[in-house]
Amino acid sequence: MDATQATFDLTFWAITGSILLLLVLSGYFSGSETALTAASRGKLRAQAEKGSKGAGTALRITEDNETLIGSVLLGNNLVNILAASLATALFTRLFGESGVALATLVMTLLVLVFAEVLPKTYAITNAESAASRTAPIINVVIKVFSPIVTAVRWFVRIILGLFGVKTDPDSQILAVREEIAGALFLGQSEGVVEKEDRDRVLGALDLGERAVEEIMLHRSRIEMIDAMADPETILDQCLKSNHTRLPLYRDDPDNIIGIVHAKDLLRAMHALATGAEGGMAELREFDVCSIAREPYFVPETTTLDDQMRQFLRMRSHFALVVDEYGTLEGLITLEDILEEIVGEITDEFDPDGEHPIRKAEDNQFLVDGAMTIRDLNRATDWTLPDEAANTVAGLVIHEAQMIPAVDQVFIFHGFRFQVVARKDNRITKLKIRKL
């Protein structure tokens, strides 16, 4: 009897100890998963640069989130199922058939409190430090479970494929751009991030996804110089213009033969006027083509990020945009690209009346028809779609399927649009109110 009692006591304590150990391992896996997924990669990189090996390991293993989470989940499920099985066996021996229900209740409470809530709460509170400490051990776990996790991943993809679900083997769980954008919007809603700061960061991130055709100055609004005009007319046009660079054409505005820079023109005129044989006769014989610079053409599908790099590499600020047939579509400058990041840039030569958006007396917004939908959304925090059209006028024409008349009103996308002014077939001014 004594030997049987001793064996029972030894078995009881061995199983109880194993269950407690498995609960500790379950809590470790749960906390490690939370810490490694919640830790800021920026803070981890800063710690790694200061010499923290744990932070460096955490950075390395979080590059493949799918393998990391798969390995941790495998270990976590393994110890949880084993702990539940041992607890069922123990409670059945002690309480008979009722031990199954009792073991389920006790293990649910223990796993919930000590293996889930407690370690995950700590991991969220101290994400970076916890990730640095657990990374070396989790790295070993990943290496051990890697073959099993890989087999499971392929098996899951095969099963999903049977149901017509296609998965990208190289896909990542988190998209960096969406993660940053989400953090910025959350920060702004909580008052931590200013709207202007959010717009600048998002504007910089969007440069690689937007084409020059979306922000270019349309050809109908380009100021050009006729190469056949007399020098006095050309000089007068350059002096009155708000721009320092003007395209030079011959016969047809589509036939761009050069770019005239105001400084080059003034230097040449000054040299003729002050030369040994200077005089009005020399000025009248001046050929503007002699000082024109070679035009720089870019396809309308070039991304803003690539175009900015080209501007910096070529030390140029001005490019003409053409379509796939080589027809002139518009022009773009380095300032246009910078405005996508920092907002509208104005100087002493920009008239006050040209501001593209103003608030009218009736609390509606008076908007220039050529204003891009993106700029309007940034200025007002609206969410007008810009897939079908780049400009506000283009959106109205697209939705109306017609050229609207003045004072005509349309309601779509939760907004009221009223055409205020029109020039030929172009909408120049609109009043917009959110319903």
VEXDREN-2710 file (C-alpha; in Angstrom, 1 decimal):
% VEXDREN-2710
k/r/px/py/pz
1/MET/0.0/0.0/0.0
2/ASP/2.8/2.4/0.9
3/ALA/4.7/1.5/-2.3
4/THR/1.5/2.2/-4.4
5/GLN/0.9/5.5/-2.6
6/ALA/4.6/6.5/-3.2
7/THR/4.3/5.6/-6.9
8/PHE/1.0/7.6/-7.2
9/ASP/2.6/10.6/-5.5
10/LEU/5.6/10.5/-7.7
11/THR/3.5/10.2/-10.9
12/PHE/1.2/13.0/-9.7
13/TRP/4.0/15.4/-9.0
14/ALA/5.9/14.5/-12.3
15/ILE/2.7/15.1/-14.4
16/THR/2.0/18.3/-12.5
17/GLY/5.5/19.6/-13.0
18/SER/5.4/18.8/-16.7
19/ILE/2.1/20.7/-17.1
20/LEU/3.5/23.7/-15.3
21/LEU/6.6/23.6/-17.5
22/LEU/4.5/23.3/-20.7
23/LEU/2.5/26.3/-19.5
24/VAL/5.7/28.3/-19.1
25/LEU/6.8/27.3/-22.6
26/SER/3.3/28.2/-24.0
27/GLY/3.6/31.6/-22.3
28/TYR/7.1/32.0/-23.7
29/PHE/5.9/31.2/-27.3
30/SER/2.9/33.5/-27.0
31/GLY/4.9/36.4/-25.6
32/SER/7.7/36.0/-28.1
33/GLU/5.3/36.0/-31.1
34/THR/3.7/39.2/-29.8
35/ALA/7.0/40.9/-29.0
36/LEU/8.6/40.1/-32.4
37/THR/5.5/41.2/-34.4
38/ALA/4.8/44.3/-32.4
39/ALA/8.4/45.6/-32.0
40/SER/9.3/48.6/-34.1
41/ARG/11.9/47.7/-36.7
42/GLY/13.3/51.2/-36.5
43/LYS/14.0/50.9/-32.8
44/LEU/15.4/47.4/-33.2
45/ARG/17.7/48.7/-35.9
46/ALA/18.9/51.6/-33.7
47/GLN/19.6/49.0/-30.9
48/ALA/21.4/46.7/-33.4
49/GLU/23.6/49.6/-34.5
50/LYS/24.6/50.2/-30.9
51/GLY/25.8/46.6/-30.6
52/SER/22.8/44.6/-29.4
53/LYS/23.1/41.1/-30.9
54/GLY/19.6/40.2/-29.8
55/ALA/18.1/43.2/-31.7
56/GLY/20.1/42.2/-34.8
57/THR/18.7/38.6/-34.6
58/ALA/15.2/40.0/-34.1
59/LEU/15.6/42.1/-37.2
60/ARG/16.8/39.1/-39.2
61/ILE/14.1/36.6/-38.2
62/THR/11.3/39.2/-38.7
63/GLU/12.2/39.6/-42.3
64/ASP/10.3/36.4/-43.0
65/ASN/7.1/36.9/-40.9
66/GLU/5.4/33.8/-42.3
67/THR/8.2/31.4/-41.2
68/LEU/8.5/33.1/-37.9
69/ILE/4.8/33.0/-37.0
70/GLY/4.5/29.4/-38.4
71/SER/7.3/28.1/-36.2
72/VAL/6.1/29.9/-33.1
73/LEU/2.5/28.7/-33.6
74/LEU/3.7/25.2/-34.2
75/GLY/5.7/25.2/-30.9
76/ASN/2.8/26.9/-29.1
77/ASN/0.2/24.4/-30.3
78/LEU/2.5/21.5/-29.5
79/VAL/3.0/22.4/-25.9
80/ASN/-0.7/23.4/-25.4
81/ILE/-2.0/20.2/-26.7
82/LEU/0.5/18.2/-24.7
83/ALA/-0.4/20.1/-21.5
84/ALA/-4.1/19.6/-22.1
85/SER/-3.6/15.8/-22.7
86/LEU/-1.5/15.4/-19.5
87/ALA/-4.0/17.4/-17.4
88/THR/-6.9/15.2/-18.7
89/ALA/-5.0/12.1/-17.8
90/LEU/-4.2/13.4/-14.3
91/PHE/-7.7/14.6/-13.5
92/THR/-9.2/11.4/-14.9
93/ARG/-7.1/9.4/-12.5
94/LEU/-8.0/11.6/-9.6
95/PHE/-11.7/12.2/-10.2
96/GLY/-12.8/9.6/-12.7
97/GLU/-15.0/10.4/-15.7
98/SER/-15.8/13.9/-14.3
99/GLY/-12.1/14.7/-14.5
100/VAL/-12.4/15.4/-18.2
101/ALA/-14.7/18.4/-17.8
102/LEU/-12.7/19.6/-14.7
103/ALA/-9.4/19.4/-16.7
104/THR/-11.0/21.4/-19.6
105/LEU/-12.1/24.1/-17.2
106/VAL/-8.8/24.3/-15.3
107/MET/-6.6/24.2/-18.3
108/THR/-8.7/26.8/-20.1
109/LEU/-8.2/29.2/-17.2
110/LEU/-4.5/28.5/-16.8
111/VAL/-3.8/28.8/-20.5
112/LEU/-5.9/32.0/-20.9
113/VAL/-4.3/33.8/-18.0
114/PHE/-0.7/32.5/-17.7
115/ALA/0.0/31.4/-21.3
116/GLU/-1.9/34.1/-23.3
117/VAL/-3.0/37.3/-21.6
118/LEU/-0.1/37.8/-19.1
119/PRO/2.8/37.2/-21.5
120/LYS/1.2/39.1/-24.3
121/THR/0.5/42.1/-22.1
122/TYR/4.1/42.1/-21.0
123/ALA/5.3/41.7/-24.6
124/ILE/3.2/44.6/-25.9
125/THR/4.4/46.8/-23.0
126/ASN/8.1/46.0/-23.6
127/ALA/8.1/45.0/-27.2
128/GLU/11.6/45.9/-28.2
129/SER/13.4/44.6/-25.1
130/ALA/11.4/41.4/-25.1
131/ALA/12.0/40.8/-28.8
132/SER/15.8/41.3/-28.3
133/ARG/15.9/38.8/-25.4
134/THR/13.7/36.1/-27.0
135/ALA/15.1/36.4/-30.5
136/PRO/18.2/34.1/-30.1
137/ILE/16.0/31.2/-28.7
138/ILE/13.3/31.7/-31.2
139/ASN/15.9/31.6/-33.9
140/VAL/16.9/28.1/-32.8
141/VAL/13.2/27.1/-32.8
142/ILE/12.8/28.4/-36.3
143/LYS/15.8/26.3/-37.5
144/VAL/14.4/23.2/-35.8
145/PHE/10.8/23.6/-37.1
146/SER/11.7/25.1/-40.5
147/PRO/11.3/21.8/-42.5
148/ILE/7.9/21.1/-40.9
149/VAL/6.7/24.7/-41.4
150/THR/7.8/24.7/-45.0
151/ALA/5.9/21.5/-45.7
152/VAL/2.8/22.9/-44.0
153/ARG/3.0/26.1/-46.0
154/TRP/3.1/24.1/-49.3
155/PHE/0.4/21.8/-48.1
156/VAL/-1.8/24.8/-47.3
157/ARG/-1.2/26.4/-50.7
158/ILE/-2.1/23.1/-52.4
159/ILE/-5.4/22.9/-50.5
160/LEU/-6.2/26.6/-51.2
161/GLY/-5.3/26.0/-54.9
162/LEU/-8.0/23.2/-55.0
163/PHE/-10.5/25.9/-54.1
164/GLY/-9.2/28.4/-56.7
165/VAL/-7.3/30.6/-54.2
166/LYS/-4.0/31.7/-55.6
167/THR/-1.2/32.8/-53.1
168/ASP/2.1/34.4/-53.8
169/PRO/5.0/32.4/-52.3
170/ASP/7.0/35.6/-51.8
171/SER/4.2/37.6/-50.3
172/GLN/4.8/39.4/-47.0
173/ILE/2.2/39.6/-44.2
174/LEU/2.7/43.3/-43.8
175/ALA/3.1/45.9/-46.5
176/VAL/5.5/48.6/-45.4
177/ARG/3.8/51.5/-47.1
178/GLU/0.3/50.6/-45.8
179/GLU/1.8/50.1/-42.3
180/ILE/3.4/53.6/-42.4
181/ALA/0.2/55.2/-43.8
182/GLY/-1.9/53.5/-41.2
183/ALA/0.4/54.7/-38.4
184/LEU/0.3/58.3/-39.8
185/PHE/-3.5/58.4/-40.0
186/LEU/-3.8/56.9/-36.5
187/GLY/-1.3/59.4/-35.2
188/GLN/-3.2/62.3/-36.8
189/SER/-6.5/61.1/-35.4
190/GLU/-5.0/61.0/-31.9
191/GLY/-3.4/64.4/-32.2
192/VAL/0.2/63.1/-32.2
193/VAL/1.0/63.8/-35.9
194/GLU/0.1/67.1/-37.7
195/LYS/-1.9/66.9/-40.9
196/GLU/0.9/68.7/-42.8
197/ASP/3.5/66.2/-41.6
198/ARG/1.3/63.3/-42.6
199/ASP/0.7/64.8/-46.1
200/ARG/4.5/65.3/-46.6
201/VAL/5.4/61.8/-45.7
202/LEU/2.6/60.2/-47.7
203/GLY/3.4/62.5/-50.7
204/ALA/7.0/61.3/-50.6
205/LEU/5.9/57.6/-50.4
206/ASP/3.5/58.1/-53.4
207/LEU/6.1/59.4/-55.8
208/GLY/6.9/55.9/-57.0
209/GLU/3.3/55.1/-57.7
210/ARG/2.3/58.3/-59.6
211/ALA/3.0/59.2/-63.2
212/VAL/4.0/62.6/-64.6
213/GLU/0.8/62.8/-66.6
214/GLU/-1.1/63.2/-63.3
215/ILE/0.5/66.4/-62.3
216/MET/1.8/67.9/-65.5
217/LEU/0.7/71.3/-66.8
218/HIS/-1.6/70.5/-69.8
219/ARG/-0.5/71.7/-73.2
220/SER/-3.5/74.1/-73.4
221/ARG/-2.0/76.1/-70.5
222/ILE/1.6/76.2/-71.7
223/GLU/3.0/79.6/-72.6
224/MET/5.2/79.3/-75.7
225/ILE/7.4/81.4/-77.9
226/ASP/7.1/81.6/-81.7
227/ALA/10.5/81.3/-83.3
228/MET/9.3/83.4/-86.2
229/ALA/8.3/86.4/-84.0
230/ASP/10.5/89.4/-84.1
231/PRO/13.1/89.8/-81.3
232/GLU/11.3/92.7/-79.6
233/THR/8.1/90.7/-79.3
234/ILE/10.0/87.7/-77.9
235/LEU/11.9/89.9/-75.4
236/ASP/8.6/91.6/-74.3
237/GLN/6.9/88.2/-73.9
238/CYS/9.8/86.9/-71.7
239/LEU/9.8/90.0/-69.5
240/LYS/6.1/89.9/-68.9
241/SER/6.0/86.1/-68.3
242/ASN/5.9/84.7/-64.8
243/HIS/8.2/81.8/-66.0
244/THR/11.9/81.8/-66.6
245/ARG/11.8/78.9/-69.1
246/LEU/9.5/78.9/-72.2
247/PRO/9.3/76.3/-75.0
248/LEU/10.2/77.6/-78.4
249/TYR/8.2/76.3/-81.4
250/ARG/8.3/76.8/-85.2
251/ASP/5.2/76.8/-87.4
252/ASP/3.2/74.4/-85.2
253/PRO/3.1/74.4/-81.4
254/ASP/3.7/70.6/-81.5
255/ASN/7.0/71.3/-83.2
256/ILE/9.1/72.3/-80.2
257/ILE/12.7/73.1/-81.3
258/GLY/14.1/74.4/-78.0
259/ILE/13.7/75.9/-74.6
260/VAL/14.4/79.6/-74.1
261/HIS/15.8/80.6/-70.7
262/ALA/15.2/84.2/-69.7
263/LYS/18.7/84.6/-68.4
264/ASP/20.2/83.4/-71.7
265/LEU/18.0/85.8/-73.7
266/LEU/18.8/88.8/-71.5
267/ARG/22.5/88.0/-71.7
268/ALA/22.4/87.8/-75.5
269/MET/20.4/91.0/-75.8
270/HIS/22.7/92.8/-73.4
271/ALA/25.8/91.7/-75.3
272/LEU/24.3/93.0/-78.6
273/ALA/23.1/96.3/-77.0
274/THR/26.5/97.1/-75.4
275/GLY/28.8/95.7/-78.1
276/ALA/31.0/97.7/-80.3
277/GLU/28.5/97.6/-83.1
278/GLY/25.5/97.5/-80.8
279/GLY/22.2/99.1/-81.7
280/MET/18.6/98.4/-82.6
281/ALA/19.6/97.1/-85.9
282/GLU/21.7/94.3/-84.3
283/LEU/18.8/93.5/-81.9
284/ARG/16.3/93.2/-84.8
285/GLU/18.6/90.7/-86.6
286/PHE/18.9/88.6/-83.4
287/ASP/18.0/84.9/-83.9
288/VAL/16.4/83.4/-80.8
289/CYS/17.2/79.9/-81.9
290/SER/20.9/80.7/-81.3
291/ILE/20.4/80.8/-77.5
292/ALA/17.7/78.1/-77.3
293/ARG/18.6/75.0/-75.2
294/GLU/17.9/71.5/-76.4
295/PRO/14.4/70.4/-75.3
296/TYR/14.1/67.4/-72.9
297/PHE/11.2/65.1/-73.6
298/VAL/9.8/62.4/-71.2
299/PRO/7.1/59.8/-71.6
300/GLU/3.8/60.6/-69.8
301/THR/4.0/57.2/-68.0
302/THR/7.3/58.0/-66.2
303/THR/6.9/57.9/-62.4
304/LEU/7.5/61.0/-60.4
305/ASP/10.2/59.3/-58.4
306/ASP/12.1/58.3/-61.6
307/GLN/11.6/61.8/-63.1
308/MET/12.9/63.5/-60.0
309/ARG/16.0/61.4/-60.1
310/GLN/16.5/62.3/-63.8
311/PHE/16.1/66.0/-63.0
312/LEU/18.8/65.7/-60.3
313/ARG/21.1/63.6/-62.5
314/MET/20.8/66.0/-65.5
315/ARG/20.8/69.1/-63.4
316/SER/17.7/70.2/-65.1
317/HIS/14.3/71.4/-63.8
318/PHE/12.1/71.4/-66.9
319/ALA/10.8/68.6/-69.2
320/LEU/8.2/68.3/-71.9
321/VAL/5.8/65.4/-71.6
322/VAL/4.8/63.4/-74.7
323/ASP/2.5/60.5/-75.3
324/GLU/3.2/57.2/-77.0
325/TYR/2.9/58.8/-80.4
326/GLY/5.3/61.6/-79.6
327/THR/2.6/64.3/-79.4
328/LEU/3.1/67.0/-76.9
329/GLU/0.9/66.5/-73.8
330/GLY/2.2/69.0/-71.3
331/LEU/5.2/70.0/-69.3
332/ILE/6.5/69.2/-65.8
333/THR/9.1/70.9/-63.6
334/LEU/11.0/69.9/-60.5
335/GLU/8.9/72.3/-58.5
336/ASP/5.7/70.4/-59.6
337/ILE/7.2/67.2/-58.1
338/LEU/8.3/68.9/-54.9
339/GLU/4.8/70.4/-54.5
340/GLU/3.5/66.8/-54.2
341/ILE/5.5/66.5/-51.0
342/VAL/5.5/70.0/-49.4
343/GLY/2.3/71.4/-50.9
344/GLU/1.7/74.5/-53.0
345/ILE/4.9/76.6/-53.6
346/THR/4.2/80.3/-54.4
347/ASP/6.5/83.2/-55.0
348/GLU/6.3/86.9/-55.6
349/PHE/5.4/86.2/-59.3
350/ASP/2.4/84.0/-58.6
351/PRO/-0.8/86.1/-58.6
352/ASP/-3.0/85.8/-55.5
353/GLY/-6.1/85.1/-57.6
354/GLU/-4.6/81.9/-59.0
355/HIS/-5.0/79.9/-55.8
356/PRO/-6.8/76.8/-56.9
357/ILE/-9.2/76.5/-53.9
358/ARG/-11.0/79.1/-51.9
359/LYS/-13.9/79.0/-49.5
360/ALA/-16.9/80.9/-50.9
361/GLU/-19.4/83.1/-48.9
362/ASP/-22.0/80.3/-48.8
363/ASN/-19.5/77.9/-47.1
364/GLN/-18.9/76.0/-50.4
365/PHE/-15.5/75.5/-51.9
366/LEU/-14.7/77.4/-55.1
367/VAL/-12.3/75.2/-56.9
368/ASP/-10.3/75.6/-60.1
369/GLY/-11.4/73.0/-62.6
370/ALA/-7.7/72.1/-63.4
371/MET/-7.0/71.3/-59.8
372/THR/-6.0/67.7/-59.3
373/ILE/-8.3/65.5/-57.3
374/ARG/-5.4/64.5/-55.1
375/ASP/-4.6/68.1/-54.2
376/LEU/-8.2/68.8/-53.4
377/ASN/-8.4/65.7/-51.2
378/ARG/-5.2/66.7/-49.4
379/ALA/-6.5/70.3/-48.8
380/THR/-9.9/69.2/-47.5
381/ASP/-9.4/65.7/-46.2
382/TRP/-12.0/64.4/-48.7
383/THR/-11.8/61.0/-50.4
384/LEU/-12.9/61.8/-54.0
385/PRO/-11.8/59.0/-56.3
386/ASP/-9.0/59.7/-58.8
387/GLU/-8.9/56.5/-60.8
388/ALA/-11.1/57.7/-63.7
389/ALA/-9.8/61.3/-63.9
390/ASN/-6.9/63.4/-62.6
391/THR/-8.6/66.8/-62.3
392/VAL/-11.8/67.9/-60.7
393/ALA/-13.2/69.1/-64.0
394/GLY/-12.3/65.7/-65.5
395/LEU/-14.1/63.9/-62.7
396/VAL/-17.3/65.9/-63.3
397/ILE/-17.2/65.3/-67.1
398/HIS/-16.5/61.6/-66.5
399/GLU/-19.5/61.2/-64.1
400/ALA/-21.9/63.4/-66.1
401/GLN/-20.9/61.8/-69.5
402/MET/-21.3/65.3/-71.1
403/ILE/-19.9/68.8/-71.2
404/PRO/-21.9/70.5/-68.5
405/ALA/-23.4/74.0/-68.9
406/VAL/-22.8/76.9/-66.5
407/ASP/-24.9/76.6/-63.2
408/GLN/-25.6/72.9/-63.9
409/VAL/-25.5/70.9/-60.7
410/PHE/-24.5/67.2/-60.2
411/ILE/-24.5/65.0/-57.1
412/PHE/-22.2/62.0/-56.9
413/HIS/-19.8/60.4/-54.5
414/GLY/-21.5/62.2/-51.6
415/PHE/-20.7/65.7/-53.0
416/ARG/-22.6/68.5/-54.8
417/PHE/-20.8/69.9/-57.8
418/GLN/-22.0/73.2/-59.4
419/VAL/-20.4/74.5/-62.6
420/VAL/-19.6/78.1/-62.1
421/ALA/-17.5/79.0/-65.2
422/ARG/-16.7/77.4/-68.5
423/LYS/-14.4/78.4/-71.3
424/ASP/-15.1/76.7/-74.6
425/ASN/-15.4/73.0/-73.7
426/ARG/-13.3/73.3/-70.5
427/ILE/-14.7/73.7/-67.0
428/THR/-12.7/76.4/-65.3
429/LYS/-14.5/76.9/-62.0
430/LEU/-16.7/74.8/-59.8
431/LYS/-18.4/75.0/-56.4
432/ILE/-18.2/71.9/-54.3
433/ARG/-20.0/71.0/-51.1
434/LYS/-19.9/67.8/-49.1
435/LEU/-23.4/66.5/-48.5
END
